[in-house]
Structure formats: structure tokens, C-alpha cells
């Protein structure tokens, strides 16, 4: 589940392996680019952490962040991620 903390929406994901994690990040990147709203994220092997906030709004959570989070959730419906 997404959590709002420190003016960010955050969520951690765990996949079966690096390939699945990287494929997920690629799909997220394509959507983020289309939305012109790019996440802060990190990846180590099968783990991905995402933080969303809107720079133009003073690094606060806005509707853009909620829309991107919802789009990421849609990607996950077909993935094998665990929180």
C-alpha cells in the first residue's frame, strides 16, 4: 500500500528476481514519461522503492502523485510483486 509520509507517497516492492524488478521499472518509466511526472526510486536486485512528490508544488504530494501511484497499481495487477 502507498503511504504518505514526509510530503511523499512511498511504497516498496519485492519481485522474484532482478529481471522482474527491472521490467516493472521499465513499464513505470514509460508511464511516468507520458505523464511528465518522474518518480524518485531505487533498485537493489529484486527490490524497488518508489517515492512520489511534485517538485513544482514545493515537493509536496499532489493529484499528479496520486494519479501516477494509481497507474503504478494498475501495472502491478499483472505482476508478481510483494510488498
N, C-alpha and C positions, 0 to 999 in steps of 0.2 A: 504494500500500500504506500501511496505517496504520503509524506509527512511534511507539514510546513514548519520550518524551524530556521531561525536566524535569517529571516527575509528570503528564504529559498524553499522551493519544493524539492524534496530529496527522495531518492529511492535507490536501493541496492538490489542487484540481480545476480543470480548464480546460474550458470549453464553447465552442461555436461562436460564441455571442453572449450579450448580456445577458439576453434573454428566456429562453434555455435555462438559464442560471445561476439566474435568479430562480425559474423553475418548479421547478428542483431544490430550491432553498432552501425553497420553499413546501411541497413534499412532505416534506422533512426536518422542517420546523416542525410539521406535523400529527402525525407520529410522535413527535417529542420531547414534544409537549404530552400526547399519550396516555400516554407513558411517565413523564411528570412529571420529565423529565431533559433540561435545556436546554443546548445547546452554546454555547461562545464561537465566534463566527465573524465573518468579514469578507468583503466582496464588493467587487470593483472590476471593472466591465464584465463580462468573461466568466470571471473568476477567483473562486473561493470557497476560503477556508481555514477549516478546522474544527479546533477543539481541544476535547477532552473530558477532564474530570476531575470528581470528585464532591466538591462543596463540603462536604457533611455528613460526609465522611470525612477532612477536613483537606486538601482539594484534591489528592487522590491518585487514581490510576487504580483503579477497582473493576470488579466484574462489571457494574454498570449501564452503565459506559462501553463495555465490550466488547459488550454487548447492543445499545446504540444504534449503535455502529460497524457491527455485523453488519446491522442494519436499514437503515442508510445504504447499505451494499454491495448490498443487495437492490434498493434504488431504482435504483442505478447500472446494474444489469443491462439495463435498458431505455433508458438514457440514452446520450448521445454524449460523455461526459466523457473527458478525457485527464488523466493525472497529470503 
